[in-house]
Amino acid sequence: MLILKGKNSNGIVGRYKSIIDARKIFSDAQKYLAQNLIDQELVLVEGDHVVMTCMLKMFKNHSSLSPTNLDLYGIEAHVN
């Protein structure tokens, strides 16, 4: 069982059967980090082993097709 939780708060964001649920893991991480003021980084753990850390990263959209420059948020992940 994989658990996604806040690095500072230890608050559980989600539980997953396997890493195959990656799309759901990243979606949950992005939603949580965009709304949370305590945790700026999440860890995905399996038992005592940290599998991955993820943080929210802001990207500037400089597309010439866009009428405005929008700030886009994505997840930057580091697999251990």
C-alpha positions as CSV (number, residue, x, y, z in Angstrom):
1,M,0.0,0.0,0.0
2,L,1.3,3.4,-1.0
3,I,0.4,6.5,1.1
4,L,0.7,10.1,-0.1
5,K,1.2,12.4,2.8
6,G,2.4,15.9,3.8
7,K,6.1,16.1,4.5
8,N,5.7,18.5,7.4
9,S,2.2,17.7,8.7
10,N,2.1,14.0,8.0
11,G,-1.5,14.5,7.0
12,I,-2.7,11.7,4.6
13,V,-3.7,12.9,1.2
14,G,-4.5,9.5,-0.3
15,R,-3.9,5.7,-0.3
16,Y,-3.1,3.7,-3.4
17,K,-2.7,0.0,-4.2
18,S,0.2,0.4,-6.5
19,I,2.3,3.0,-8.4
20,I,0.1,2.1,-11.4
21,D,-2.4,4.6,-9.9
22,A,0.1,7.4,-10.9
23,R,-2.5,9.5,-12.6
24,K,-4.6,9.6,-9.5
25,I,-1.6,10.1,-7.3
26,F,-0.5,13.2,-9.3
27,S,-4.0,14.6,-9.5
28,D,-4.5,14.3,-5.7
29,A,-1.1,15.8,-5.1
30,Q,-1.7,18.8,-7.4
31,K,-5.1,19.5,-5.8
32,Y,-3.8,19.3,-2.3
33,L,-0.7,21.4,-2.8
34,A,-2.6,24.1,-4.7
35,Q,-4.9,24.6,-1.7
36,N,-2.6,23.8,1.3
37,L,-0.6,26.4,3.2
38,I,1.2,24.0,5.6
39,D,2.8,21.5,3.2
40,Q,4.8,22.6,0.2
41,E,6.1,19.1,-0.4
42,L,4.4,15.6,-0.3
43,V,6.0,12.2,0.1
44,L,4.8,8.9,-1.3
45,V,5.7,6.2,1.1
46,E,5.5,2.4,1.2
47,G,6.0,1.3,4.7
48,D,9.1,3.2,6.0
49,H,10.5,3.7,2.5
50,V,10.0,7.0,0.7
51,V,9.2,6.2,-2.9
52,M,8.8,9.7,-4.3
53,T,8.7,13.3,-3.2
54,C,6.6,15.9,-5.1
55,M,6.1,19.6,-4.9
56,L,4.0,22.1,-6.8
57,K,5.8,24.2,-9.4
58,M,4.5,27.2,-11.3
59,F,5.1,27.4,-15.0
60,K,4.5,30.5,-17.1
61,N,2.5,30.0,-20.3
62,H,4.1,32.2,-23.0
63,S,2.1,30.7,-25.9
64,S,1.5,33.2,-28.7
65,L,-1.9,31.5,-29.2
66,S,-3.0,32.5,-25.7
67,P,-4.8,35.8,-25.3
68,T,-3.2,36.2,-21.8
69,N,-0.2,34.8,-20.0
70,L,-1.5,32.3,-17.6
71,D,0.3,30.8,-14.7
72,L,0.0,27.0,-14.9
73,Y,0.8,24.7,-12.0
74,G,2.2,21.3,-12.3
75,I,3.8,18.7,-10.1
76,E,7.6,18.2,-10.0
77,A,8.4,14.7,-8.7
78,H,11.6,13.1,-7.6
79,V,11.7,9.3,-7.5
80,N,13.9,7.8,-4.8
